[in-house]
Amino acid sequence: MRLLIVGGLQGQIGLATKIAMDKGAKVTHAMDIEQALATLRGGIGADLVFCDVGLDIGALVRGLAAERICTPVVACGIGTDTRRAVEAIRAGAKEYLPLPADAELIAAVLAAVADESHQLVYEDEAMAAVLSLADQIAGSEASILVTGESGTGKEVLARYVHRKSARNDKPFISVNCAAIPENLLESELFGHEKGAFTGAIARRIGKFEEANGGTLLLDEISEMDARLQAKLLRAIQEREIDRVGGTKPVKVDIRIIATSNRDLAEAVKHGTFREDLLYRLNVVNLRLPALRERPKDIRALAHHFARKYAEANGVPYRSISSQTERLLLGHYWKGNVRELENTIHRAVLLASGAEIGPEAIRLPDGTQVGAASTIMPQNPSVQSAVVSATAVTRGLVGRTVSDVERDLILDTLDHCLGNRTHAANILGISIRTLRNKLREYSDSGLSIPNHGEQRAAG
């Protein structure tokens, strides 16, 4: 656990720092927000930030977002000052830690951050087989390609491999290649020198250097453009990178794990992905089966999420009824584990009886799971015919082309549960074009679904 302390070390925050170090945290210190951002920009990563509540928490959170550094912030303050605690949470802090904090409380905060979103819950034999292979190759230095549908848990599996590897005490750094604009991805990966381009006001260490000694996860690597693929191939082969605007190469020691929800072999055939890069990445392939292919995991995950979100929301834990279990097992789960998690979270909040009953299992638009359109399709050709018939009968006469285009894009995004990459592939447009369209619709006041979501019913 890498912990960054922001603020003066005198007094209670200093004692909290010592407790965290006793619990095994590797601590770095910054006196103020500006120094904290410069420290992180310089490649000294952090898994968690403890920040004095007297500093500008909002500025820190905004600065992290601007630098695309996904590190949670915990505000620390003496006593239980409710007003400051509320202001810190509203500003974007994940938690408020009253000081002086006892050792058990700090240990719980550190453990929660270490475990969050990284838990592997499974019972199905199909998933057990994947983990068996992961265990077998985790100790090697081989590059790994993790494939599977969106929402199956590819990043969770990548973190599992890292924890099982000899690099487990070194950084695990994740980069979502689909979420970062094409013109910024090179700088994000390889870093840049001051003055390398407009806005490069200081040297920035890239993710390759930040991951030095550890593991670099390249999430949704199929979205990387061809020019950058060539530079990535050289970095993997030579174990060195060139910062944007740099004059000499920088040596790096990392293990690469890449993920994709697309068939990269097909992408090679279509000329959108380099064959030599695929060979470099796909030394070992870990394919995650879709949730509907591992029914025992549906039950195990549902109970896990029911406990997790009951505790998180401060509501009584309710078990899942046998009737609800049958309903969950019959659903198609096109969004896989992510969709199941969101569904159970809603159910925890909607349930009112002694158990979580079928009436609480609803989709984002309020539709109850189990309705005809949500049941697992028994015949793919029948399902396709129904979809085609629905599309054909949609009224188009009298509508403008821009209106039809807007509805098509938003309906496709709903179908993909907010996944921009999937939606762009289905629509046959670039991810950049899709983002521009969504920004235009958002500016006009339309609701745009986030990843794992659908638009609320209007």
C-alpha positions as CSV (number, residue, x, y, z in Angstrom):
1,M,0.0,0.0,0.0
2,R,1.5,3.4,-1.1
3,L,0.2,6.2,1.0
4,L,0.6,9.9,0.3
5,I,0.2,12.3,3.3
6,V,-0.7,15.9,2.4
7,G,-0.3,18.4,5.2
8,G,1.9,19.1,8.2
9,L,3.3,16.0,10.0
10,Q,3.1,17.6,13.4
11,G,0.3,16.6,15.7
12,Q,-2.3,14.0,15.1
13,I,-1.8,13.4,11.4
14,G,1.8,12.6,12.2
15,L,0.6,9.9,14.6
16,A,-1.8,8.6,12.0
17,T,1.2,8.4,9.6
18,K,3.2,6.4,12.0
19,I,0.3,3.9,12.6
20,A,-0.1,3.5,8.8
21,M,3.7,2.8,8.5
22,D,3.4,0.2,11.3
23,K,0.6,-1.4,9.3
24,G,3.0,-1.8,6.3
25,A,2.1,1.3,4.2
26,K,4.9,3.0,2.3
27,V,4.5,6.6,3.1
28,T,5.4,9.8,1.0
29,H,4.8,13.3,2.3
30,A,3.8,16.6,0.7
31,M,3.2,19.8,2.6
32,D,0.5,21.2,0.3
33,I,-1.8,20.5,-2.6
34,E,0.6,21.8,-5.2
35,Q,3.5,19.7,-3.9
36,A,1.2,16.6,-3.7
37,L,0.2,16.9,-7.4
38,A,3.8,17.5,-8.4
39,T,4.8,14.4,-6.5
40,L,2.3,12.3,-8.3
41,R,3.0,13.9,-11.6
42,G,6.6,13.0,-11.1
43,G,5.9,9.3,-11.0
44,I,5.8,8.6,-7.3
45,G,2.4,6.8,-7.3
46,A,0.0,6.4,-4.4
47,D,-2.9,4.0,-3.8
48,L,-4.4,6.4,-1.2
49,V,-4.1,10.0,-0.1
50,F,-4.6,11.2,3.5
51,C,-5.2,15.0,3.3
52,D,-5.5,17.5,6.1
53,V,-9.1,18.7,6.1
54,G,-7.8,22.3,6.5
55,L,-6.4,22.2,3.0
56,D,-8.4,22.6,-0.2
57,I,-9.8,19.1,-0.7
58,G,-11.7,20.2,-3.8
59,A,-8.6,21.5,-5.5
60,L,-6.8,18.2,-4.8
61,V,-9.7,16.1,-6.2
62,R,-9.9,18.4,-9.3
63,G,-6.2,18.3,-9.8
64,L,-6.1,14.5,-9.6
65,A,-9.0,14.3,-12.2
66,A,-7.2,16.7,-14.5
67,E,-4.0,14.6,-14.3
68,R,-6.2,11.4,-14.8
69,I,-4.8,10.0,-11.5
70,C,-7.4,7.7,-10.0
71,T,-6.4,7.8,-6.4
72,P,-9.0,8.0,-3.6
73,V,-8.7,10.8,-1.0
74,V,-9.4,10.5,2.7
75,A,-9.8,13.8,4.6
76,C,-8.3,13.8,8.1
77,G,-9.3,16.2,10.8
78,I,-9.1,16.5,14.6
79,G,-12.3,15.5,16.3
80,T,-15.7,14.9,14.7
81,D,-16.3,18.3,13.1
82,T,-19.5,17.4,11.2
83,R,-19.5,20.6,9.0
84,R,-15.9,20.0,7.8
85,A,-16.5,16.3,7.3
86,V,-19.6,17.0,5.1
87,E,-17.7,19.7,3.1
88,A,-14.8,17.3,2.5
89,I,-17.1,14.6,1.2
90,R,-19.0,17.0,-1.0
91,A,-15.6,18.2,-2.4
92,G,-14.9,14.6,-3.4
93,A,-13.2,12.9,-0.5
94,K,-14.0,9.3,-0.3
95,E,-14.0,9.2,3.6
96,Y,-13.5,11.4,6.6
97,L,-11.0,10.1,9.2
98,P,-11.4,11.8,12.6
99,L,-8.2,12.2,14.5
100,P,-6.8,10.9,16.7
101,A,-7.5,7.7,14.9
102,D,-6.9,4.3,16.6
103,A,-4.8,1.7,14.9
104,E,-7.7,-0.5,14.1
105,L,-9.6,2.2,12.2
106,I,-6.6,3.2,10.1
107,A,-6.0,-0.5,9.4
108,A,-9.6,-0.9,8.3
109,V,-9.3,2.1,5.9
110,L,-6.1,0.7,4.4
111,A,-7.6,-2.7,4.0
112,A,-10.8,-1.4,2.4
113,V,-8.8,0.5,-0.2
114,A,-6.6,-2.5,-0.9
115,D,-9.6,-4.8,-1.3
116,E,-12.0,-2.5,-3.1
117,S,-13.1,-3.7,-6.5
118,H,-10.3,-6.3,-6.4
119,Q,-12.2,-9.2,-4.8
120,L,-12.6,-12.4,-6.8
121,V,-15.8,-14.2,-5.8
122,Y,-16.5,-17.5,-7.6
123,E,-17.9,-21.0,-7.3
124,D,-18.3,-22.1,-10.9
125,E,-15.9,-24.7,-12.4
126,A,-15.5,-22.5,-15.6
127,M,-14.1,-19.7,-13.5
128,A,-12.0,-22.1,-11.4
129,A,-10.3,-23.3,-14.6
130,V,-9.4,-19.8,-15.6
131,L,-7.9,-19.1,-12.1
132,S,-6.0,-22.3,-12.2
133,L,-4.2,-21.2,-15.4
134,A,-3.7,-17.8,-13.9
135,D,-2.0,-19.3,-10.8
136,Q,0.2,-21.4,-13.1
137,I,1.6,-18.5,-15.1
138,A,1.4,-15.7,-12.5
139,G,5.0,-16.3,-11.4
140,S,6.4,-16.0,-15.0
141,E,7.4,-12.8,-16.8
142,A,5.2,-13.6,-19.8
143,S,2.9,-11.0,-21.2
144,I,-0.8,-11.9,-20.8
145,L,-3.9,-11.0,-22.9
146,V,-7.1,-11.2,-20.9
147,T,-10.2,-11.4,-23.1
148,G,-13.9,-11.5,-22.5
149,E,-17.1,-9.5,-22.8
150,S,-17.4,-6.2,-21.1
151,G,-18.2,-6.5,-17.4
152,T,-16.7,-10.0,-16.9
153,G,-14.0,-8.7,-14.6
154,K,-10.9,-8.5,-16.8
155,E,-9.1,-5.9,-14.6
156,V,-10.0,-7.9,-11.4
157,L,-8.3,-10.9,-13.0
158,A,-5.3,-8.8,-14.0
159,R,-4.9,-7.6,-10.4
160,Y,-5.2,-11.2,-9.2
161,V,-2.3,-12.2,-11.4
162,H,-0.2,-9.3,-10.2
163,R,-0.8,-10.2,-6.5
164,K,0.3,-13.8,-7.3
165,S,3.4,-12.7,-9.1
166,A,6.9,-11.9,-7.8
167,R,6.1,-8.2,-8.5
168,N,3.3,-8.1,-6.0
169,D,5.1,-5.6,-3.8
170,K,5.7,-3.2,-6.7
171,P,3.1,-0.9,-8.4
172,F,0.1,-2.1,-10.4
173,I,-0.8,0.7,-12.9
174,S,-3.9,0.6,-15.1
175,V,-4.5,2.6,-18.2
176,N,-7.8,2.6,-20.0
177,C,-6.8,3.1,-23.7
178,A,-10.5,3.7,-24.7
179,A,-11.1,6.4,-22.1
180,I,-8.1,8.7,-22.9
181,P,-8.3,10.8,-26.1
182,E,-6.0,9.6,-28.8
183,N,-3.8,12.8,-28.8
184,L,-3.2,12.4,-25.1
185,L,-2.6,8.7,-24.8
186,E,1.0,8.8,-25.9
187,S,1.9,11.3,-23.2
188,E,-0.1,9.3,-20.7
189,L,1.8,6.1,-21.4
190,F,5.3,7.4,-22.1
191,G,5.3,10.8,-20.3
192,H,6.6,14.1,-21.7
193,E,9.2,16.7,-21.2
194,K,8.5,20.3,-20.3
195,G,7.6,22.3,-23.5
196,A,7.0,19.1,-25.6
197,F,3.7,20.5,-26.7
198,T,1.3,23.3,-25.8
199,G,0.3,22.9,-22.2
200,A,3.3,20.8,-21.2
201,I,4.3,23.1,-18.4
202,A,6.4,20.5,-16.5
203,R,7.9,17.1,-17.1
204,R,5.3,14.4,-16.6
205,I,6.3,10.8,-15.8
206,G,4.2,8.3,-17.9
207,K,2.6,5.1,-16.8
208,F,5.4,3.0,-18.1
209,E,7.8,4.7,-15.7
210,E,5.3,4.8,-12.9
211,A,4.9,1.0,-13.2
212,N,8.6,0.3,-13.2
213,G,9.3,-2.9,-11.4
214,G,5.7,-3.8,-11.4
215,T,2.8,-4.5,-13.7
216,L,1.2,-2.3,-16.4
217,L,-2.3,-3.1,-17.4
218,L,-3.3,-1.8,-20.9
219,D,-7.1,-2.0,-20.7
220,E,-9.1,-2.1,-24.0
221,I,-5.9,-2.1,-26.0
222,S,-7.8,-2.6,-29.3
223,E,-8.6,1.1,-29.2
224,M,-5.0,2.2,-29.6
225,D,-4.2,3.8,-32.9
226,A,-1.7,2.2,-35.3
227,R,1.1,4.7,-34.8
228,L,1.1,4.3,-31.0
229,Q,0.9,0.5,-31.4
230,A,4.3,0.7,-33.1
231,K,5.8,2.7,-30.3
232,L,4.3,0.2,-27.8
233,L,5.8,-2.7,-29.6
234,R,9.3,-1.1,-29.4
235,A,8.8,-0.5,-25.7
236,I,7.9,-4.1,-25.1
237,Q,10.8,-5.4,-27.2
238,E,13.5,-3.1,-26.1
239,R,12.3,-2.5,-22.5
240,E,12.8,1.2,-22.9
241,I,10.6,4.1,-23.8
242,D,10.9,7.6,-25.2
243,R,9.2,10.5,-23.5
244,V,7.4,12.9,-25.8
245,G,9.9,15.6,-26.5
246,G,12.7,13.6,-24.9
247,T,16.2,13.2,-26.3
248,K,17.3,9.9,-24.7
249,P,15.5,6.6,-24.0
250,V,14.5,5.6,-20.5
251,K,14.9,1.9,-19.4
252,V,11.9,0.3,-17.8
253,D,11.3,-3.1,-16.1
254,I,7.6,-4.0,-16.3
255,R,5.3,-6.9,-17.0
256,I,2.5,-6.1,-19.5
257,I,-1.1,-7.4,-19.1
258,A,-3.5,-6.3,-21.8
259,T,-7.3,-6.7,-22.0
260,S,-9.8,-6.6,-24.9
261,N,-13.4,-7.3,-25.3
262,R,-12.9,-7.6,-29.1
263,D,-11.4,-10.3,-31.2
264,L,-7.9,-9.0,-31.9
265,A,-7.3,-11.7,-34.5
266,E,-10.2,-10.3,-36.5
267,A,-8.8,-6.8,-35.9
268,V,-5.5,-7.9,-37.4
269,K,-7.3,-9.2,-40.5
270,H,-9.0,-5.8,-40.9
271,G,-5.7,-4.0,-40.5
272,T,-6.7,-2.1,-37.3
273,F,-4.3,-4.0,-35.0
274,R,-0.6,-5.0,-35.6
275,E,-0.1,-8.7,-35.9
276,D,3.5,-8.5,-34.4
277,L,2.1,-6.6,-31.4
278,L,-0.6,-9.3,-30.9
279,Y,2.1,-12.0,-30.8
280,R,4.0,-10.0,-28.2
281,L,1.0,-9.5,-26.0
282,N,-0.7,-12.9,-26.4
283,V,2.0,-15.1,-24.9
284,V,-0.7,-16.5,-22.6
285,N,-4.4,-15.9,-23.1
286,L,-6.8,-15.9,-20.2
287,R,-10.4,-15.9,-21.5
288,L,-13.0,-14.9,-19.0
289,P,-16.3,-16.7,-19.6
290,A,-19.5,-14.6,-19.7
291,L,-21.5,-14.6,-16.5
292,R,-24.3,-16.6,-18.2
293,E,-21.7,-19.4,-18.9
294,R,-20.9,-19.7,-15.1
295,P,-24.3,-19.9,-13.4
296,K,-22.9,-20.9,-10.0
297,D,-21.1,-17.5,-9.9
298,I,-24.4,-15.7,-10.4
299,R,-25.6,-17.1,-7.1
300,A,-22.3,-16.5,-5.3
301,L,-21.8,-13.0,-6.6
302,A,-25.5,-12.0,-5.9
303,H,-25.1,-13.0,-2.2
304,H,-21.7,-11.2,-2.0
305,F,-23.1,-8.0,-3.4
306,A,-26.2,-8.2,-1.2
307,R,-23.9,-8.2,1.9
308,K,-21.6,-5.5,0.5
309,Y,-24.3,-3.0,-0.3
310,A,-26.3,-3.6,2.8
311,E,-23.2,-2.6,4.8
312,A,-22.3,0.3,2.5
313,N,-25.8,1.8,2.7
314,G,-26.4,1.1,6.4
315,V,-29.5,-1.0,5.8
316,P,-30.3,-4.4,7.3
317,Y,-28.8,-7.4,5.4
318,R,-31.6,-9.4,3.6
319,S,-30.9,-12.8,2.1
320,I,-31.9,-13.5,-1.4
321,S,-35.0,-15.6,-1.7
322,S,-34.9,-18.9,-3.7
323,Q,-37.5,-17.4,-6.2
324,T,-35.2,-14.5,-6.7
325,E,-32.2,-16.8,-7.3
326,R,-34.2,-18.6,-10.0
327,L,-35.0,-15.2,-11.6
328,L,-31.3,-14.2,-11.6
329,L,-30.2,-17.5,-13.1
330,G,-32.6,-17.1,-15.9
331,H,-31.5,-13.5,-16.9
332,Y,-29.2,-13.1,-19.9
333,W,-26.8,-10.6,-18.1
334,K,-25.5,-8.9,-21.2
335,G,-23.5,-6.6,-18.9
336,N,-22.1,-9.6,-17.0
337,V,-20.8,-9.0,-13.4
338,R,-21.1,-5.3,-13.7
339,E,-24.8,-5.5,-14.5
340,L,-25.4,-8.0,-11.8
341,E,-23.7,-5.8,-9.2
342,N,-25.8,-2.8,-10.2
343,T,-28.9,-4.8,-10.1
344,I,-28.3,-6.2,-6.6
345,H,-27.3,-2.8,-5.4
346,R,-30.7,-1.5,-6.5
347,A,-32.4,-4.5,-5.0
348,V,-30.8,-3.9,-1.6
349,L,-32.3,-0.4,-1.6
350,L,-35.7,-1.4,-3.0
351,A,-36.3,-4.5,-0.9
352,S,-38.7,-4.1,2.0
353,G,-39.5,-7.6,3.3
354,A,-37.5,-10.1,5.3
355,E,-35.8,-11.3,2.0
356,I,-34.9,-9.7,-1.3
357,G,-37.8,-10.8,-3.4
358,P,-38.3,-10.8,-7.2
359,E,-40.1,-7.5,-7.1
360,A,-36.9,-5.7,-6.1
361,I,-34.9,-7.1,-9.0
362,R,-35.2,-4.3,-11.6
363,L,-33.3,-2.9,-14.5
364,P,-32.2,0.8,-14.6
365,D,-35.3,1.8,-16.5
366,G,-37.5,0.2,-13.8
367,T,-38.4,-2.9,-15.8
368,Q,-38.5,-6.0,-13.6
369,V,-36.0,-8.7,-14.4
370,G,-38.0,-11.6,-15.7
371,A,-40.1,-9.6,-18.2
372,A,-40.2,-11.2,-21.6
373,S,-37.5,-8.9,-23.0
374,T,-35.1,-9.7,-20.2
375,I,-35.2,-13.5,-20.0
376,M,-32.2,-15.4,-21.3
377,P,-32.8,-16.0,-25.1
378,Q,-33.4,-19.6,-25.9
379,N,-32.9,-19.2,-29.7
380,P,-30.5,-16.6,-31.0
381,S,-32.2,-16.5,-34.4
382,V,-35.6,-15.8,-32.8
383,Q,-34.0,-13.1,-30.7
384,S,-32.4,-11.5,-33.8
385,A,-35.7,-11.6,-35.7
386,V,-37.5,-9.9,-32.8
387,V,-34.8,-7.1,-32.8
388,S,-35.0,-6.7,-36.5
389,A,-38.8,-6.5,-36.5
390,T,-38.7,-3.9,-33.8
391,A,-36.2,-1.8,-35.8
392,V,-38.2,-2.0,-39.0
393,T,-41.5,-0.9,-37.3
394,R,-40.0,2.1,-35.6
395,G,-41.6,5.1,-37.1
396,L,-39.2,7.2,-39.2
397,V,-41.5,9.2,-41.5
398,G,-41.6,12.9,-40.7
399,R,-38.4,12.9,-38.6
400,T,-35.2,14.6,-39.4
401,V,-32.0,12.7,-40.1
402,S,-30.3,14.2,-37.1
403,D,-33.2,13.1,-34.8
404,V,-33.0,9.5,-36.1
405,E,-29.2,9.6,-35.8
406,R,-29.4,10.8,-32.2
407,D,-32.0,8.1,-31.2
408,L,-29.9,5.4,-32.9
409,I,-26.8,6.4,-31.1
410,L,-28.5,6.7,-27.7
411,D,-30.5,3.5,-28.1
412,T,-27.2,1.6,-29.1
413,L,-25.5,3.1,-26.0
414,D,-28.4,1.9,-23.9
415,H,-28.1,-1.6,-25.4
416,C,-24.4,-1.6,-24.6
417,L,-25.0,-0.4,-21.0
418,G,-23.1,2.8,-21.6
419,N,-20.0,1.1,-23.0
420,R,-18.7,3.6,-25.6
421,T,-16.3,1.2,-27.2
422,H,-19.1,-1.4,-27.9
423,A,-21.5,1.2,-29.1
424,A,-18.9,2.7,-31.5
425,N,-18.2,-0.7,-32.9
426,I,-21.9,-1.5,-33.5
427,L,-22.5,1.9,-35.1
428,G,-19.5,1.7,-37.3
429,I,-18.0,5.0,-36.2
430,S,-14.8,6.0,-34.3
431,I,-14.8,6.3,-30.6
432,R,-13.9,10.0,-31.0
433,T,-16.9,10.6,-33.3
434,L,-19.1,9.0,-30.7
435,R,-17.7,11.0,-27.8
436,N,-18.2,14.2,-29.8
437,K,-21.8,13.3,-30.5
438,L,-22.5,12.5,-26.8
439,R,-20.9,15.7,-25.7
440,E,-23.2,17.6,-28.2
441,Y,-26.3,15.7,-26.8
442,S,-25.2,16.3,-23.2
443,D,-24.8,20.1,-23.9
444,S,-28.4,20.1,-25.2
445,G,-29.6,18.8,-21.9
446,L,-30.1,15.1,-22.7
447,S,-29.2,12.4,-20.2
448,I,-26.2,10.3,-21.3
449,P,-25.7,6.9,-19.5
450,N,-22.4,6.2,-17.8
451,H,-20.6,2.8,-18.1
452,G,-22.8,0.0,-16.7
453,E,-25.9,2.1,-16.9
454,Q,-28.9,2.9,-19.1
455,R,-30.9,6.1,-19.4
456,A,-33.6,6.5,-16.9
457,A,-37.1,5.9,-18.4
458,G,-38.6,9.2,-19.6
